[in-house]
Amino acid sequence: MEQRHLGRTGLRVSRLGLGTMTWGRDTDEHEAADQLKTFLDAGGTLIDTADVYGDGDAEYIIGRMVEGIRSDVVIATKAVSVPFGPRRFDASRRHLLNALEASLKRLGTDYIDLWQLHAYDAATPLEETLSALDTAVTSGKARYVGVCNYPGWQLARAATWQAADFARAPIASAQMEYSLLQRGIEREVQPAAVDLGIGLLPWSPLGRGVLTGKYRSGVPADSRAASAMFAPFVEPYLDAPYDGIVDAVMIASDGLGVAPLEVALAWVRDRPGVTAPIVGPRTVAQLRGCLSAEQLTLPREISEALDDVSEPDIGYPEHTWQPARPRLVSQHSQNL
C-alpha cells in the first residue's frame, strides 16, 4: 500500500486507515485479529481508535495484538469523549492528561503516534486544551497531535496558535467526516487544512455505508441501519436527495468493472489535502473490499462527473475571492 506523509510532517502512514469503532462491541477479538492481519499484510500501518470505542475495550484489543510489532504500526487514538451519550465530555488539561495515561495503559505502550482531540469543547479555553497537547509531545507520550470534527475557524485558530511558538506541538491532522454524500468540509475546513499543511483523515468515507449501494432496495437485516444503535446514524443519508449520488457511483462502478465502494473510496482518497480515509469494516470480507481500492485511480472524466453530481452549495463568503465571470454588457446599458 502506498504511504503518504501526514500533512506537513515527516510521519508516513498508509493511505488507508483501519478504524476500530466496533472493536470490543460488535467485533470480537478473534475477528479484530483477522482484520488487523489482513490490513498489515496489505501494507497498512495506520490504526485509528479512541478511548470511548467499546468503552476502552478497542484500545485493550489493539494493545494485545500489536505486542511485538509496535514499531510497525501507527496508532492514532482520541480523548475528550463525544458530546452525546453518558460519557464525560471534557477537554480540560486535567481530563486530557488523565485520559492519555489511561489510553497508554490500555494500549500497553509508552507512546501514541497520533493523539487527537475527539471534539471541540466550548466550555474549556482553547489555550488550556492545546497546552495538554504540548505536554503530551514534550513528555514523549505522544509523537504527533491532531483534532477531530473542528469547524474551519476552530481548526485555523488552533493551528495558528500552535504555530506561533516553536515550543508548541503543531497540529498535524484533522479527522473529519468526508465522502461524496458529505462534502461540507470543502467550504472552509479543507482549504484551511491545505493552507496550513494539516493532513485530512476522512471518517465514514463510504457515506456511513450508503455508497456501497446495499441500501438501494431496502435495509438489509444485518446492516447498521437495521440496528437500534446505528439506525439514526445511517438514516439521514437514505433520503431522496442522496439517491442520485449513489446512482452515479453505481454507474461509474459498472463502467469500470469495480465495486461501488472502490469508486467512493478512490474519490475521497485522492481529494486535495487528504492523507488517508479511515474505514471501519465489521468483517474481514468488508475490509478486503476496501483494500481493493488501492489499485484504482479514477479516470479524470469520472471523477469530474462525480464532483458535479455531488457538488455542495458553496457561496458567500468562501467564494467571494474568485474573479467574477465575464458579463456581456449591451450598448443600451453602457449608456445608462
C-alpha positions as CSV (number, residue, x, y, z in Angstrom):
1,M,0.0,0.0,0.0
2,E,1.2,3.5,-0.9
3,Q,2.5,5.6,2.1
4,R,1.8,9.3,2.5
5,H,3.1,12.0,4.7
6,L,0.6,13.1,7.3
7,G,0.2,16.8,6.4
8,R,3.4,18.8,6.5
9,T,5.1,16.3,8.9
10,G,7.7,13.6,8.4
11,L,5.3,10.9,9.6
12,R,4.4,8.5,6.9
13,V,1.2,6.4,7.1
14,S,-0.7,4.1,4.8
15,R,-3.1,5.9,2.6
16,L,-5.9,3.9,4.1
17,G,-6.5,3.7,7.8
18,L,-8.2,0.9,9.8
19,G,-10.9,2.2,12.1
20,T,-11.8,0.2,15.2
21,M,-15.1,1.9,16.4
22,T,-16.8,-1.5,16.6
23,W,-14.0,-3.4,18.2
24,G,-14.9,-4.7,21.7
25,R,-18.6,-4.2,21.0
26,D,-19.8,-5.6,17.6
27,T,-16.4,-7.0,16.6
28,D,-14.9,-9.6,18.9
29,E,-11.1,-10.1,19.4
30,H,-10.9,-13.0,17.0
31,E,-12.5,-11.1,14.2
32,A,-10.4,-8.0,15.0
33,A,-7.2,-10.1,14.9
34,D,-8.1,-11.3,11.4
35,Q,-8.8,-7.8,10.3
36,L,-5.5,-6.5,11.6
37,K,-3.5,-9.3,10.0
38,T,-5.3,-8.7,6.6
39,F,-4.6,-5.0,6.9
40,L,-0.9,-5.4,7.8
41,D,-0.4,-8.0,5.1
42,A,-1.7,-5.4,2.5
43,G,0.8,-2.9,3.7
44,G,-1.5,-0.9,6.0
45,T,0.1,0.8,9.0
46,L,-2.5,3.4,10.4
47,I,-4.8,2.1,13.1
48,D,-7.4,4.6,14.4
49,T,-9.2,4.2,17.7
50,A,-10.5,6.2,20.6
51,D,-10.8,5.9,24.4
52,V,-14.6,5.6,24.1
53,Y,-14.6,2.8,21.5
54,G,-16.0,-0.2,23.2
55,D,-15.8,1.8,26.4
56,G,-12.0,1.3,26.2
57,D,-12.0,-2.3,25.0
58,A,-10.9,-1.3,21.5
59,E,-7.6,0.0,22.9
60,Y,-7.2,-3.1,25.1
61,I,-7.6,-5.3,22.0
62,I,-5.1,-3.3,19.9
63,G,-2.6,-3.3,22.7
64,R,-2.6,-7.1,22.9
65,M,-2.5,-7.6,19.1
66,V,0.4,-5.2,18.4
67,E,2.7,-6.6,21.1
68,G,5.9,-7.4,19.3
69,I,5.1,-5.3,16.2
70,R,4.6,-2.0,17.9
71,S,7.2,-0.2,15.7
72,D,5.4,-1.5,12.5
73,V,2.2,0.3,13.2
74,V,1.0,3.9,13.6
75,I,-1.5,4.1,16.5
76,A,-3.9,7.0,16.5
77,T,-6.3,7.4,19.4
78,K,-8.5,10.2,20.8
79,A,-9.6,11.8,24.0
80,V,-12.2,14.4,25.1
81,S,-15.1,11.9,24.5
82,V,-18.0,12.8,22.3
83,P,-20.7,15.4,23.0
84,F,-23.6,12.9,23.5
85,G,-24.2,9.8,25.5
86,P,-23.3,9.0,29.1
87,R,-19.6,9.6,28.7
88,R,-18.0,12.7,30.2
89,F,-17.3,15.4,27.6
90,D,-14.2,17.3,28.8
91,A,-11.2,18.9,27.1
92,S,-9.7,20.4,30.3
93,R,-6.0,19.8,30.8
94,R,-6.7,17.6,33.8
95,H,-9.1,15.3,32.0
96,L,-7.0,15.1,28.8
97,L,-3.8,14.1,30.6
98,N,-5.6,11.6,32.7
99,A,-7.2,10.2,29.6
100,L,-3.8,10.0,27.9
101,E,-2.3,7.9,30.8
102,A,-5.4,5.6,30.7
103,S,-5.0,5.1,26.9
104,L,-1.3,4.3,27.2
105,K,-2.1,1.7,29.9
106,R,-4.9,0.1,27.8
107,L,-2.7,0.1,24.7
108,G,0.3,-1.4,26.6
109,T,2.6,1.2,25.1
110,D,4.7,4.1,26.3
111,Y,3.8,6.4,23.4
112,I,1.0,7.2,21.0
113,D,1.9,8.0,17.4
114,L,-1.0,10.4,16.9
115,W,-3.1,11.7,19.8
116,Q,-6.3,13.5,18.7
117,L,-8.9,15.8,20.3
118,H,-12.1,14.0,19.6
119,A,-14.3,17.1,19.5
120,Y,-14.2,20.8,20.4
121,D,-15.2,21.7,24.0
122,A,-16.5,25.3,24.1
123,A,-16.6,25.2,27.9
124,T,-12.8,25.0,28.2
125,P,-10.4,27.7,27.0
126,L,-8.8,26.5,23.8
127,E,-5.4,27.5,25.1
128,E,-5.8,25.2,28.0
129,T,-6.8,22.3,25.8
130,L,-3.9,22.9,23.5
131,S,-1.4,23.1,26.4
132,A,-2.3,19.4,27.1
133,L,-1.2,18.5,23.6
134,D,2.1,20.3,24.2
135,T,2.7,18.4,27.4
136,A,1.9,15.1,25.7
137,V,4.5,15.7,23.0
138,T,7.3,17.2,25.2
139,S,6.9,14.3,27.6
140,G,7.3,11.8,24.7
141,K,4.0,10.2,25.4
142,A,2.6,11.4,22.0
143,R,4.6,11.8,18.8
144,Y,2.1,13.9,16.9
145,V,-1.2,15.6,17.7
146,G,-4.4,16.4,15.8
147,V,-8.0,17.3,16.1
148,C,-11.3,15.9,15.0
149,N,-14.6,17.4,14.0
150,Y,-13.4,21.0,14.3
151,P,-15.2,23.7,12.1
152,G,-12.9,25.7,9.9
153,W,-12.5,28.7,12.3
154,Q,-11.7,26.5,15.2
155,L,-9.1,24.5,13.2
156,A,-7.5,27.7,11.9
157,R,-7.4,29.2,15.4
158,A,-5.9,26.1,17.0
159,A,-3.3,25.6,14.3
160,T,-2.3,29.3,14.2
161,W,-1.9,29.4,18.0
162,Q,0.3,26.3,17.9
163,A,2.4,27.6,15.1
164,A,3.0,30.9,16.9
165,D,5.6,29.3,19.2
166,F,8.1,26.7,18.2
167,A,7.8,25.2,21.7
168,R,4.2,24.2,21.0
169,A,3.2,21.0,19.2
170,P,1.9,21.7,15.7
171,I,-1.5,20.4,14.6
172,A,-0.6,17.5,12.2
173,S,-4.1,16.2,11.3
174,A,-7.8,16.9,11.2
175,Q,-10.2,13.9,11.2
176,M,-13.5,14.9,9.6
177,E,-16.5,13.2,8.0
178,Y,-15.9,13.4,4.3
179,S,-17.5,11.5,1.4
180,L,-19.4,12.0,-1.8
181,L,-22.5,12.3,0.4
182,Q,-20.9,14.7,2.9
183,R,-18.7,17.4,1.4
184,G,-19.3,20.1,3.9
185,I,-15.6,20.4,4.8
186,E,-14.9,21.8,1.4
187,R,-16.5,25.1,2.5
188,E,-13.8,26.0,5.0
189,V,-12.1,23.1,6.7
190,Q,-10.4,21.6,3.6
191,P,-9.0,25.0,2.3
192,A,-7.7,25.8,5.8
193,A,-6.1,22.4,6.2
194,V,-4.4,22.6,2.8
195,D,-3.1,26.1,3.5
196,L,-1.9,25.1,7.0
197,G,-0.3,21.8,6.0
198,I,-2.7,19.7,8.0
199,G,-3.4,16.2,6.8
200,L,-7.1,15.3,6.5
201,L,-8.2,11.9,7.7
202,P,-11.8,11.4,6.4
203,W,-14.0,9.2,8.6
204,S,-17.1,7.5,7.1
205,P,-15.7,7.8,3.6
206,L,-18.4,5.4,2.3
207,G,-21.2,7.7,3.4
208,R,-21.9,5.7,6.5
209,G,-22.1,2.6,4.3
210,V,-24.7,4.1,1.9
211,L,-22.2,4.4,-1.0
212,T,-21.8,0.7,-1.1
213,G,-25.2,0.5,-2.7
214,K,-26.5,-2.0,-0.3
215,Y,-29.5,0.2,0.7
216,R,-30.8,0.8,-2.8
217,S,-33.5,-1.9,-2.4
218,G,-34.2,-1.5,1.3
219,V,-32.5,-2.0,4.6
220,P,-30.6,-5.4,4.9
221,A,-31.3,-7.2,8.2
222,D,-27.6,-7.4,9.0
223,S,-26.8,-3.8,8.2
224,R,-26.1,-0.9,10.6
225,A,-29.2,0.8,9.5
226,A,-31.2,-2.2,10.9
227,S,-29.7,-1.9,14.3
228,A,-31.2,0.3,17.0
229,M,-27.8,1.9,17.8
230,F,-26.8,2.8,14.3
231,A,-30.1,3.4,12.5
232,P,-30.1,7.2,13.4
233,F,-26.6,7.4,12.2
234,V,-27.3,6.0,8.7
235,E,-30.9,7.2,8.1
236,P,-30.0,10.8,7.2
237,Y,-28.3,9.5,4.0
238,L,-31.1,7.3,2.9
239,D,-33.3,10.3,1.9
240,A,-34.1,11.0,-1.7
241,P,-31.6,13.9,-2.2
242,Y,-28.7,11.4,-2.0
243,D,-30.2,8.8,-4.4
244,G,-28.7,10.5,-7.4
245,I,-25.2,10.4,-6.0
246,V,-25.5,6.7,-5.2
247,D,-26.8,6.1,-8.7
248,A,-23.8,7.9,-10.2
249,V,-21.4,5.8,-8.1
250,M,-23.2,2.6,-9.3
251,I,-22.9,3.7,-12.9
252,A,-19.2,4.5,-12.5
253,S,-18.6,1.2,-10.8
254,D,-20.4,-0.7,-13.6
255,G,-18.4,1.1,-16.3
256,L,-15.1,0.5,-14.5
257,G,-15.9,-3.1,-13.5
258,V,-15.2,-2.5,-9.9
259,A,-17.3,-2.4,-6.7
260,P,-19.1,0.9,-5.8
261,L,-17.2,1.2,-2.5
262,E,-13.9,1.2,-4.5
263,V,-15.2,4.1,-6.6
264,A,-16.3,6.0,-3.4
265,L,-13.0,5.3,-1.6
266,A,-10.8,6.2,-4.5
267,W,-12.6,9.5,-5.0
268,V,-12.2,10.7,-1.4
269,R,-8.7,9.3,-1.0
270,D,-7.4,11.5,-3.8
271,R,-9.1,14.7,-2.9
272,P,-6.8,17.8,-2.0
273,G,-5.3,17.6,1.4
274,V,-6.4,14.0,2.2
275,T,-3.8,11.7,3.7
276,A,-5.8,8.6,4.5
277,P,-9.6,7.8,4.7
278,I,-10.5,5.7,7.8
279,V,-12.6,2.7,7.1
280,G,-14.5,0.8,9.8
281,P,-15.3,-2.7,8.4
282,R,-17.3,-5.1,10.6
283,T,-15.8,-8.2,8.8
284,V,-12.6,-9.2,7.0
285,A,-14.6,-9.6,3.8
286,Q,-15.6,-5.9,4.0
287,L,-12.0,-4.9,4.7
288,R,-10.8,-6.8,1.7
289,G,-13.3,-4.9,-0.4
290,C,-11.9,-1.6,0.9
291,L,-8.3,-2.7,0.3
292,S,-9.1,-3.5,-3.3
293,A,-9.5,0.3,-3.9
294,E,-5.7,0.6,-3.6
295,Q,-5.4,-0.5,-7.2
296,L,-7.9,2.0,-8.5
297,T,-7.3,5.5,-9.8
298,L,-10.4,7.1,-11.1
299,P,-10.3,8.5,-14.7
300,R,-10.5,12.3,-14.7
301,E,-13.8,12.3,-16.6
302,I,-15.5,10.0,-14.0
303,S,-14.0,11.9,-11.1
304,E,-15.3,15.2,-12.5
305,A,-18.7,13.6,-13.2
306,L,-18.9,12.6,-9.5
307,D,-17.8,16.1,-8.5
308,D,-20.7,17.6,-10.4
309,V,-23.4,15.3,-9.2
310,S,-22.4,15.7,-5.5
311,E,-21.2,19.4,-5.6
312,P,-22.1,21.1,-2.3
313,D,-23.6,24.6,-2.1
314,I,-20.6,26.8,-1.5
315,G,-21.1,30.5,-1.9
316,Y,-20.7,33.6,0.3
317,P,-18.2,34.2,1.8
318,E,-16.0,31.3,0.7
319,H,-16.1,32.1,-3.0
320,T,-16.1,35.9,-2.9
321,W,-12.4,35.9,-3.7
322,Q,-13.0,34.3,-7.1
323,P,-13.0,36.6,-10.1
324,A,-16.4,37.3,-11.4
325,R,-17.4,35.6,-14.7
326,P,-17.3,38.0,-17.7
327,R,-20.6,39.6,-18.4
328,L,-21.9,40.8,-21.7
329,V,-22.9,44.4,-21.5
330,S,-25.3,45.8,-24.0
331,Q,-24.8,49.2,-25.8
332,H,-28.0,50.3,-24.1
333,S,-26.7,49.5,-20.6
334,Q,-23.4,51.2,-21.3
335,N,-25.3,54.4,-21.9
336,L,-27.2,54.3,-18.6
